[in-house]
Amino acid sequence: MTLAAYREKMRDLPLVSLFCSCILPEPREPAADKKEGVVDLNLCNIRDMEVIELSKRASGQAFEVILKPPTFDGAPELRATTPPRQKPSLAEIQKKLDAAQERRKCQEAELLKHLAERREHEREVAQKALAKECQEHRATANMEQRQMHLNASQERLHEEDKHSVEVSTAEKRANLGRNCETKVFILISVASSGRKTNYRNTIDSNNTVCSSKHAVKPRLRPHVHGYF
């Protein structure tokens, strides 16, 4: 049996004909109005295939269909066609060189600007650090000066308290001495007034005795003032 007859026989079967129609579709005529840039995917045609009978039963038959690799005979060749490169003119080259020079200048200007901003930022940071250090130094000096002033004030107050205590102690001693002198003076006065009275009484009694007995006047003992 030839291959063509076998194909026709297989097409007569319902399932095999459906399978073969899916595998081997009828060739279609190429469309007349093809658009540019559209690639036709139906480039290859399956020319040959091999069918092997696997088993034959009362319920049906089993076949194995082996397709040969497709061939691209008669298909249009696809080539990546690139338009020919034109040689640039001197004006275009000069224009490109000018554009590159402008880009280089812009990049250098941006770099210089970035460096200037960085230097300005570093200078501001250094100034802030210096100002902070000066402020801390000034605050430390003010604290030390304030502490010295407080210590001097406390020492002066301590000296004033000590002087006031000494003055009050001296005043107390002076008042005590004056009081003692006043008391002694009062005692001396009282004692002297009592002795004078006793002396006068003695003189009167002696005068009376002497006048009566014609006796010699007794010697008077001199009074010595002193502290008792």
C-alpha positions in Angstrom: 0.0 0.0 0.0 1.3 3.3 -0.9 1.6 6.2 1.4 -1.0 8.2 -0.4 -3.5 5.4 -0.3 -2.9 4.9 3.3 -3.5 8.5 3.9 -6.8 8.4 2.1 -7.8 5.3 4.1 -6.9 7.1 7.4 -8.9 10.1 6.3 -12.0 8.0 6.0 -11.8 7.1 9.7 -13.7 9.6 11.8 -11.1 10.2 14.6 -8.1 9.7 12.4 -9.5 12.1 9.8 -10.0 14.7 12.5 -6.5 14.1 13.9 -5.0 14.3 10.5 -7.0 17.4 9.6 -5.5 19.1 12.6 -2.0 18.0 11.7 -2.3 18.4 8.0 -4.5 21.4 7.3 -5.4 22.2 3.8 -3.0 24.7 2.2 -4.3 28.1 2.1 -3.6 30.6 -0.5 -1.5 33.6 0.6 -3.5 36.7 1.2 -3.2 39.3 -1.5 -3.1 42.2 0.8 -0.1 41.6 3.0 0.9 44.4 5.2 4.5 45.5 5.5 6.3 44.3 8.6 4.0 41.3 9.2 5.8 38.0 9.4 4.0 34.9 7.9 4.2 32.1 10.4 3.1 29.5 7.8 6.6 29.2 6.4 7.1 25.4 6.4 5.0 22.5 5.1 5.0 19.0 6.5 5.8 16.8 3.5 6.2 13.3 4.9 5.0 11.4 7.9 5.3 7.8 9.1 2.3 5.8 10.5 3.0 2.6 12.6 0.2 0.2 13.5 0.4 -0.6 17.2 -2.4 -2.9 17.8 -5.6 -4.1 16.1 -8.7 -4.9 18.2 -12.3 -5.5 17.6 -13.1 -2.1 19.2 -10.7 -0.3 17.0 -7.1 0.2 15.9 -4.1 2.0 17.5 -1.6 3.9 15.4 1.6 5.9 16.0 2.1 8.8 13.8 5.7 10.0 13.4 6.2 13.3 11.7 9.4 14.1 9.9 11.1 17.4 10.6 9.7 20.2 8.5 11.5 21.5 5.4 11.7 25.1 4.4 12.0 24.5 0.7 10.3 27.2 -1.3 9.7 29.4 1.8 10.9 33.0 1.6 14.2 33.6 3.3 14.1 36.0 6.2 17.1 38.3 6.3 17.7 41.1 8.7 18.2 43.9 6.3 19.7 47.1 7.7 19.7 50.3 5.8 23.1 51.3 4.6 24.9 53.5 6.9 25.6 56.9 5.5 28.9 58.6 6.1 28.5 61.7 8.4 29.4 65.0 7.0 31.8 67.5 8.4 28.9 69.7 9.7 27.3 66.8 11.5 30.7 65.8 13.0 31.3 69.4 14.1 27.8 69.6 15.6 28.3 66.4 17.6 31.7 67.7 18.8 30.0 71.0 19.9 27.3 69.1 21.7 29.9 66.9 23.5 31.8 70.0 24.5 28.6 71.6 25.9 27.8 68.4 27.8 31.4 68.3 29.2 31.1 72.0 30.2 27.8 71.3 31.9 29.3 68.4 33.8 32.3 70.4 34.9 30.0 73.3 36.0 27.8 70.8 38.0 31.0 69.3 39.5 32.4 72.7 40.5 29.0 73.7 41.9 28.9 70.5 43.9 32.4 71.1 45.2 31.5 74.7 46.2 28.4 73.5 48.0 30.5 70.9 49.8 33.1 73.4 50.8 30.4 75.8 52.0 28.8 73.1 54.1 32.2 72.1 55.6 32.9 75.8 56.4 29.5 76.1 58.1 30.0 73.0 60.1 33.5 74.3 61.2 32.0 77.7 62.1 29.3 76.0 64.1 31.8 73.8 65.9 34.0 76.8 66.7 31.1 78.8 67.9 29.9 75.9 70.1 33.5 75.5 71.5 33.7 79.3 72.3 30.3 79.2 73.9 31.3 76.3 76.1 34.6 78.0 77.0 32.7 81.2 77.9 30.2 79.3 80.0 33.0 77.5 81.8 34.8 80.8 82.5 31.5 82.4 83.8 30.9 79.4 86.1 34.4 79.6 87.5 34.1 83.4 88.0 30.7 82.9 89.6 32.1 80.2 91.9 35.0 82.5 92.9 32.6 85.3 93.6 30.5 83.1 95.7 33.5 81.8 97.6 34.7 85.4 98.2 31.2 86.4 99.4 31.0 83.5 101.8 34.5 84.2 103.1 33.6 87.9 103.6 30.3 86.9 105.4 32.3 84.5 107.6 34.7 87.3 108.5 31.9 89.6 109.2 30.2 87.0 111.4 33.4 86.4 113.2 34.0 90.1 113.7 30.4 90.6 115.0 30.9 87.7 117.5 34.2 89.3 118.7 32.5 92.7 119.0 29.6 91.3 120.9 31.9 89.3 123.1 34.0 92.4 123.8 30.8 94.5 124.5 29.6 91.8 126.9 32.9 91.8 128.7 32.9 95.6 128.8 29.4 95.6 130.2 30.3 93.0 132.7 33.3 95.0 133.8 31.3 98.2 134.1 28.6 96.3 136.1 31.3 94.9 138.4 32.9 98.3 138.8 29.5 99.8 139.6 28.7 97.1 142.1 32.2 97.6 143.8 31.8 101.3 143.8 28.4 100.9 145.5 29.8 98.5 148.0 32.7 100.8 148.7 30.3 103.7 149.1 28.1 101.8 151.4 31.0 100.6 153.4 32.6 104.0 153.6 29.4 105.6 154.7 28.9 103.0 157.4 32.4 103.5 158.7 32.0 107.2 158.8 28.9 106.8 160.9 30.7 104.5 163.2 33.7 106.8 163.4 31.6 109.8 164.2 29.8 107.8 166.9 33.1 106.7 168.3 34.5 110.3 168.3 31.4 111.6 170.0 31.7 108.9 172.7 35.4 109.5 173.1 34.9 113.2 173.4 32.4 112.6 176.1 34.6 110.3 178.0 37.6 112.6 177.7 35.7 115.6 178.7 34.5 113.8 181.7 37.7 112.2 182.7 40.1 114.7 181.1 41.7 111.9 179.1 43.9 112.3 176.0 42.2 112.1 172.7 42.8 108.7 171.0 44.7 108.4 167.8 42.7 108.1 164.7 43.5 105.3 162.3 43.6 106.5 158.7 41.0 105.0 156.3 42.4 103.2 153.3 40.2 102.9 150.3 40.3 99.7 148.4 38.3 96.8 146.9 36.6 94.4 149.1 
